[in-house]
Amino acid sequence: MMKNEKAFLLAWLGIGGVIFVQGIALSVSGFLPEDVDKFFVKYLYPTFTPTVASFVAGTVAYGVLKYLQNEKLNDQK
């Protein structure tokens, strides 16, 4: 793997971790004090869907890129 690809995958792993933590925080916010719940609803909830959507879009783009690279290698053989 190239150095850039490793960095990309490490960043993607980090974003996946952020999504995981956001999801856990949102799921338990109802059991937390009301002030904390309001904070999560005001700041965390609006950013969750765009974060997941960008993660999925980036994953699909990476998969398509790797597929096209593999097809190019197969055509050269």
N, C-alpha and C positions, 0 to 999 in steps of 0.2 A: 504494500500500500504506500501511496505517496504521503509525504509529510502533511500536505494540505488536507488530504482526505482523512487522515487520522485526527487532525484538529477539528474538522467538520463533524466527524462522528462523536468526538468527545463533547463538543458543544451541544450536539443533538441529545446526547445522553443527559447533559445538564438541564436542558430545556424539558426533557421528559421528567426529570426529578422535580423541577419546579411545578410542572403540571400535576404531578402526584401529590406534592405538598399542598398545592392550592385546592385540589379536590378533597383531600382529607380535611383541611381547614374549613372548607365550605360545608362539608357533611356534618361536622361536629359543632358548627357555629350555633346551632339551635340549642345545644346543651350548655353553652357558655353564658356568662353574664350578658345582659341586654346591651350594654355599651360595646362590648367586644363584637357581638352579633351585628349591631348596627354598623360598626366599622368595617367588618367583612362584607356586609351587603353593599355598603357605599363604595368601597375601593376595590375589593377583591373580586366580587361577582362580575362587574362589568368587564374586567380584563380576562376572565377565564375563557370565555368562548373564542375571542380572537387569538389567544395563546394556543388553544387546541387546534383551531383552524389553520394557523400558520405552521404548526408542527406537522399536521397531516399533509398540508400542501408541500412543505419541504421534503417530507418523507417520500411522497409520490414523485416529486421532481428528481430526487436522488435515485429512486428506483428506476425511473425512465432513463436517466443518464447512464446508470450502470448497465441497463439492458442494451442501450444503443452502443455502448463501448464493447460489450460482449459480442453483439452482432457484427461490429466492425472487425473484431479479431477473428471471428468465424469466417467472414468473407475473405480475409487475407490468406487463410489456409488452403 
